[in-house]
Amino acid sequence: MQAASSKHSPKVSVVIVNWNGGALLQRCITDLCAQSYQPHEIIVVDNASSDGSGHAIEQAFPQVKVIHAGSNLGFAAGNNLAVKLAAPDSEWIALLNPDAFPEPDWLKALVDAAVAQPEFAIFGSRLMDANTGTLLDGVGDAYHVSGLVWREAHGQPLQPSFLERREIFSTCAAAGLYRRDVFDAIGGFDEDYFCYVEDIDLGFRYQLLGHRCLYVPESVANHVGSALTGKRSDFSVYYGHRNLVWTFVKNMPGILFWLCLPLHVLLNLITVAYFIKAGQGKVILRAKRDALYGLPDTWRKRRAIQSQRVASISHIWRLLNKKLSRRAT
């Protein structure tokens, strides 16, 4: 691990939240240990895996700090626990999923960008689809005016425009770098989310406090995506679509909340109809019911978040995606 630190070589704690990661986690840690810029420490939070993957990492990589949570805390609380226990002199927190495999200069590119462009507080990687090796998994997270979220350029072939740095709304937490003092100040991830959309929510709260996010295409990780929870599983549908509602209500600022609210209601109605037709009616209706039940707490959080807002309405409006198609250019 890297010992020296200065403003030109900041210390980074890399955090991985694991649940039955198995061979994926082994490969992730192997690639992480081969980084050209070595992290100050690597922390794995094991959420009571039944496959023994947390204990396997302890044996294979004694330099890795493994925290046995004792139960499945979820992605949000698992990351928060790791950050609380991270070395106090780590200025940055890098998040990595067990199914994201960083290329050798992944962390160096993020750190170089952080040093060169201190006006940003979050730095996002270029995620490549590990299943194809040629298609993109994403170049940052988009937030639509309706409250819909997606990984920008997901499934698209690599183009020259995706190799240029640019400001984005937020990074996918599968591979990204966060300024630690801001993370601590805003309380990290919202643990009520458990998992899904919590990275967009965190990025939104960074933006509201005036902290911007930069996409760094030189930082590359190969991401399997939903390897542990399953794509469009009942689990992912429930948490993803419940948390979409809370993210909009908590974070959409000022007049934008009221202007975009009809679109958000329409989005939810269309989503419910879509999943009913797809045979997942019970889970989508449960997700939206629980989202509504949670609105009183969400509104209290909104008041606290909006009372501290620094970013202008026009800045947030500029960052919101307003397209009719998800296709990125």
C-alpha positions as semicolon CSV with decimal commas, in nm:
position;residue;x (nm);y (nm);z (nm)
1;M;0,000;0,000;0,000
2;Q;0,107;0,357;-0,062
3;A;0,271;0,527;0,236
4;A;0,354;0,881;0,125
5;S;0,090;1,146;0,076
6;S;0,073;1,511;-0,024
7;K;-0,168;1,730;-0,210
8;H;-0,016;1,586;-0,529
9;S;-0,045;1,222;-0,416
10;P;-0,351;1,208;-0,190
11;K;-0,437;0,902;0,012
12;V;-0,731;0,699;-0,113
13;S;-0,931;0,435;0,069
14;V;-1,093;0,194;-0,176
15;V;-1,422;0,046;-0,052
16;I;-1,594;-0,267;-0,184
17;V;-1,927;-0,388;-0,046
18;N;-1,958;-0,761;-0,101
19;W;-2,244;-1,008;-0,090
20;N;-2,161;-1,353;-0,229
21;G;-1,910;-1,208;-0,473
22;G;-1,714;-1,532;-0,506
23;A;-1,473;-1,539;-0,801
24;L;-1,583;-1,193;-0,912
25;L;-1,457;-1,041;-0,587
26;Q;-1,130;-1,234;-0,616
27;R;-1,068;-1,092;-0,962
28;C;-1,166;-0,742;-0,851
29;I;-0,918;-0,747;-0,561
30;T;-0,644;-0,897;-0,780
31;D;-0,681;-0,615;-1,032
32;L;-0,698;-0,359;-0,753
33;C;-0,371;-0,480;-0,603
34;A;-0,203;-0,435;-0,944
35;Q;-0,284;-0,064;-0,971
36;S;-0,012;0,174;-1,087
37;Y;-0,127;0,411;-0,810
38;Q;-0,165;0,202;-0,499
39;P;-0,451;0,284;-0,261
40;H;-0,375;0,376;0,096
41;E;-0,597;0,088;0,201
42;I;-0,854;-0,154;0,062
43;I;-1,167;-0,218;0,269
44;V;-1,415;-0,495;0,196
45;V;-1,744;-0,495;0,383
46;D;-1,885;-0,847;0,373
47;N;-2,262;-0,843;0,411
48;A;-2,293;-1,189;0,568
49;S;-2,206;-1,374;0,248
50;S;-2,308;-1,738;0,247
51;D;-2,041;-1,834;-0,008
52;G;-1,748;-1,761;0,225
53;S;-1,612;-1,494;-0,008
54;G;-1,530;-1,251;0,273
55;H;-1,321;-1,509;0,459
56;A;-1,157;-1,616;0,132
57;I;-1,035;-1,261;0,073
58;E;-0,886;-1,247;0,423
59;Q;-0,682;-1,557;0,347
60;A;-0,577;-1,466;-0,007
61;F;-0,512;-1,095;0,055
62;P;-0,399;-1,034;0,414
63;Q;-0,333;-0,667;0,334
64;V;-0,706;-0,610;0,274
65;K;-0,918;-0,495;0,568
66;V;-1,230;-0,714;0,575
67;I;-1,523;-0,597;0,788
68;H;-1,775;-0,870;0,864
69;A;-2,106;-0,688;0,896
70;G;-2,285;-0,984;1,054
71;S;-2,595;-0,925;0,843
72;N;-2,683;-0,790;0,501
73;L;-2,664;-0,414;0,554
74;G;-2,721;-0,337;0,189
75;F;-2,503;-0,126;-0,038
76;A;-2,578;0,209;0,125
77;A;-2,515;0,119;0,489
78;G;-2,225;-0,108;0,396
79;N;-2,040;0,177;0,229
80;N;-2,117;0,415;0,513
81;L;-1,975;0,168;0,763
82;A;-1,655;0,132;0,562
83;V;-1,607;0,508;0,531
84;K;-1,654;0,551;0,907
85;L;-1,380;0,293;0,968
86;A;-1,149;0,417;0,692
87;A;-0,811;0,566;0,778
88;P;-0,869;0,920;0,906
89;D;-0,595;1,058;0,681
90;S;-0,758;0,932;0,360
91;E;-0,878;1,240;0,174
92;W;-1,063;1,045;-0,092
93;I;-1,293;0,744;-0,101
94;A;-1,298;0,527;-0,412
95;L;-1,597;0,296;-0,450
96;L;-1,575;-0,024;-0,650
97;N;-1,825;-0,303;-0,706
98;P;-1,717;-0,667;-0,670
99;D;-1,812;-0,721;-1,036
100;A;-1,610;-0,420;-1,160
101;F;-1,255;-0,500;-1,266
102;P;-1,027;-0,194;-1,272
103;E;-0,761;-0,161;-1,539
104;P;-0,406;-0,085;-1,412
105;D;-0,434;0,295;-1,438
106;W;-0,794;0,314;-1,311
107;L;-0,712;0,480;-0,979
108;K;-0,418;0,685;-1,111
109;A;-0,641;0,850;-1,371
110;L;-0,898;0,941;-1,105
111;V;-0,637;1,081;-0,868
112;D;-0,462;1,276;-1,146
113;A;-0,796;1,433;-1,239
114;A;-0,871;1,517;-0,876
115;V;-0,535;1,691;-0,835
116;A;-0,559;1,876;-1,168
117;Q;-0,922;1,985;-1,133
118;P;-0,998;2,058;-0,766
119;E;-1,320;2,238;-0,858
120;F;-1,478;1,892;-0,883
121;A;-1,557;1,667;-0,585
122;I;-1,670;1,347;-0,762
123;F;-1,489;1,172;-1,044
124;G;-1,648;0,898;-1,251
125;S;-1,484;0,618;-1,447
126;R;-1,555;0,491;-1,795
127;L;-1,731;0,160;-1,744
128;M;-1,691;-0,099;-2,016
129;D;-1,922;-0,399;-2,048
130;A;-1,717;-0,692;-1,916
131;N;-1,944;-0,936;-2,102
132;T;-1,861;-0,799;-2,447
133;G;-1,534;-0,612;-2,397
134;T;-1,633;-0,366;-2,670
135;L;-1,957;-0,200;-2,562
136;L;-1,991;0,065;-2,295
137;D;-2,156;-0,007;-1,964
138;G;-2,176;0,366;-1,895
139;V;-2,003;0,705;-1,896
140;G;-2,180;0,846;-1,593
141;D;-2,532;0,853;-1,453
142;A;-2,803;1,063;-1,615
143;Y;-3,095;1,216;-1,427
144;H;-3,395;1,299;-1,642
145;V;-3,639;1,581;-1,571
146;S;-3,903;1,313;-1,505
147;G;-3,692;1,152;-1,232
148;L;-3,588;0,856;-1,448
149;V;-3,223;0,752;-1,410
150;W;-2,989;0,549;-1,629
151;R;-2,623;0,491;-1,711
152;E;-2,535;0,722;-1,998
153;A;-2,432;0,538;-2,320
154;H;-2,510;0,196;-2,170
155;G;-2,481;-0,071;-2,441
156;Q;-2,341;0,166;-2,702
157;P;-2,014;0,115;-2,893
158;L;-1,720;0,332;-2,795
159;Q;-1,706;0,662;-2,987
160;P;-1,452;0,948;-2,984
161;S;-1,695;1,170;-2,790
162;F;-1,689;0,920;-2,503
163;L;-1,313;0,964;-2,470
164;E;-1,340;1,330;-2,371
165;R;-1,367;1,459;-2,016
166;R;-1,692;1,632;-1,937
167;E;-1,909;1,737;-1,649
168;I;-2,179;1,483;-1,567
169;F;-2,466;1,465;-1,322
170;S;-2,317;1,185;-1,114
171;T;-2,097;0,879;-1,132
172;C;-2,215;0,522;-1,108
173;A;-2,087;0,398;-0,770
174;A;-1,961;0,079;-0,936
175;A;-1,638;0,275;-0,992
176;G;-1,586;0,632;-0,879
177;L;-1,393;0,869;-0,653
178;Y;-1,554;1,091;-0,387
179;R;-1,412;1,372;-0,177
180;R;-1,419;1,232;0,174
181;D;-1,495;1,551;0,367
182;V;-1,809;1,616;0,161
183;F;-1,920;1,254;0,197
184;D;-1,886;1,283;0,575
185;A;-2,056;1,623;0,592
186;I;-2,372;1,508;0,414
187;G;-2,392;1,177;0,598
188;G;-2,295;0,953;0,308
189;F;-2,553;0,732;0,143
190;D;-2,916;0,735;0,256
191;E;-2,939;0,402;0,438
192;D;-3,317;0,386;0,395
193;Y;-3,249;0,308;0,028
194;F;-3,071;-0,022;0,109
195;C;-2,949;-0,039;-0,251
196;Y;-3,021;0,099;-0,600
197;V;-3,037;0,469;-0,697
198;E;-2,844;0,558;-0,380
199;D;-2,548;0,672;-0,593
200;I;-2,767;0,910;-0,795
201;D;-2,917;1,040;-0,469
202;L;-2,569;1,097;-0,325
203;G;-2,452;1,268;-0,643
204;F;-2,762;1,490;-0,645
205;R;-2,691;1,598;-0,287
206;Y;-2,329;1,676;-0,377
207;Q;-2,456;1,891;-0,666
208;L;-2,705;2,077;-0,447
209;L;-2,421;2,174;-0,215
210;G;-2,223;2,311;-0,510
211;H;-1,989;2,014;-0,560
212;R;-1,955;1,907;-0,923
213;C;-1,885;1,573;-1,092
214;L;-1,636;1,501;-1,372
215;Y;-1,628;1,204;-1,609
216;V;-1,271;1,075;-1,651
217;P;-1,254;0,847;-1,959
218;E;-0,891;0,748;-1,890
219;S;-1,011;0,570;-1,576
220;V;-1,148;0,237;-1,698
221;A;-1,321;-0,048;-1,518
222;N;-1,484;-0,350;-1,680
223;H;-1,825;-0,399;-1,523
224;V;-2,039;-0,713;-1,535
225;G;-2,344;-0,530;-1,398
226;S;-2,616;-0,671;-1,168
227;A;-2,409;-0,989;-1,136
228;L;-2,518;-1,043;-0,775
229;T;-2,876;-0,913;-0,771
230;G;-2,992;-0,991;-1,125
231;K;-3,114;-0,764;-1,401
232;R;-3,485;-0,682;-1,370
233;S;-3,517;-0,924;-1,080
234;D;-3,797;-0,857;-0,833
235;F;-3,527;-0,738;-0,594
236;S;-3,387;-0,477;-0,832
237;V;-3,731;-0,366;-0,952
238;Y;-3,856;-0,314;-0,598
239;Y;-3,565;-0,112;-0,463
240;G;-3,493;0,073;-0,786
241;H;-3,847;0,195;-0,842
242;R;-3,924;0,269;-0,478
243;N;-3,608;0,476;-0,449
244;L;-3,676;0,668;-0,772
245;V;-3,969;0,837;-0,599
246;W;-3,773;0,926;-0,287
247;T;-3,483;1,068;-0,489
248;F;-3,709;1,303;-0,684
249;V;-3,900;1,422;-0,378
250;K;-3,590;1,477;-0,166
251;N;-3,369;1,651;-0,417
252;M;-3,548;1,825;-0,703
253;P;-3,504;2,188;-0,598
254;G;-3,743;2,479;-0,577
255;I;-3,969;2,552;-0,870
256;L;-3,824;2,256;-1,061
257;F;-4,002;2,022;-0,820
258;W;-4,342;2,160;-0,912
259;L;-4,265;2,200;-1,283
260;C;-4,138;1,842;-1,317
261;L;-4,384;1,677;-1,077
262;P;-4,648;1,603;-1,347
263;L;-4,378;1,428;-1,554
264;H;-4,270;1,230;-1,250
265;V;-4,627;1,116;-1,179
266;L;-4,665;1,018;-1,545
267;L;-4,337;0,826;-1,532
268;N;-4,460;0,626;-1,233
269;L;-4,792;0,545;-1,398
270;I;-4,619;0,428;-1,716
271;T;-4,373;0,224;-1,511
272;V;-4,649;0,050;-1,318
273;A;-4,832;-0,036;-1,642
274;Y;-4,512;-0,165;-1,802
275;F;-4,422;-0,401;-1,519
276;I;-4,778;-0,526;-1,481
277;K;-4,770;-0,620;-1,849
278;A;-4,429;-0,784;-1,796
279;G;-4,570;-1,006;-1,519
280;Q;-4,415;-0,816;-1,226
281;G;-4,727;-0,633;-1,114
282;K;-4,708;-0,736;-0,750
283;V;-4,353;-0,613;-0,700
284;I;-4,397;-0,280;-0,879
285;L;-4,718;-0,204;-0,691
286;R;-4,546;-0,290;-0,362
287;A;-4,254;-0,063;-0,456
288;K;-4,480;0,233;-0,527
289;R;-4,696;0,167;-0,219
290;D;-4,389;0,166;0,006
291;A;-4,257;0,476;-0,168
292;L;-4,579;0,656;-0,075
293;Y;-4,566;0,525;0,282
294;G;-4,216;0,669;0,312
295;L;-4,308;1,016;0,186
296;P;-4,347;1,183;0,530
297;D;-3,986;1,092;0,622
298;T;-3,871;1,179;0,271
299;W;-4,032;1,523;0,293
300;R;-3,855;1,588;0,624
301;K;-3,527;1,499;0,456
302;R;-3,618;1,729;0,168
303;R;-3,658;2,027;0,401
304;A;-3,313;1,966;0,550
305;I;-3,147;1,915;0,212
306;Q;-3,307;2,214;0,042
307;S;-3,234;2,444;0,337
308;Q;-2,862;2,388;0,272
309;R;-2,875;2,417;-0,107
310;V;-2,598;2,625;-0,264
311;A;-2,636;2,539;-0,632
312;S;-2,861;2,762;-0,840
313;I;-3,179;2,636;-1,002
314;S;-3,028;2,716;-1,342
315;H;-2,721;2,501;-1,267
316;I;-2,933;2,200;-1,173
317;W;-3,158;2,257;-1,475
318;R;-2,852;2,257;-1,704
319;L;-2,741;1,919;-1,567
320;L;-3,080;1,748;-1,599
321;N;-3,134;1,529;-1,903
322;K;-3,423;1,660;-2,116
323;K;-3,401;1,426;-2,414
324;L;-3,678;1,200;-2,542
325;S;-3,427;0,917;-2,592
326;R;-3,167;0,761;-2,362
327;R;-2,914;0,739;-2,644
328;A;-2,602;0,941;-2,568
329;T;-2,388;1,124;-2,822
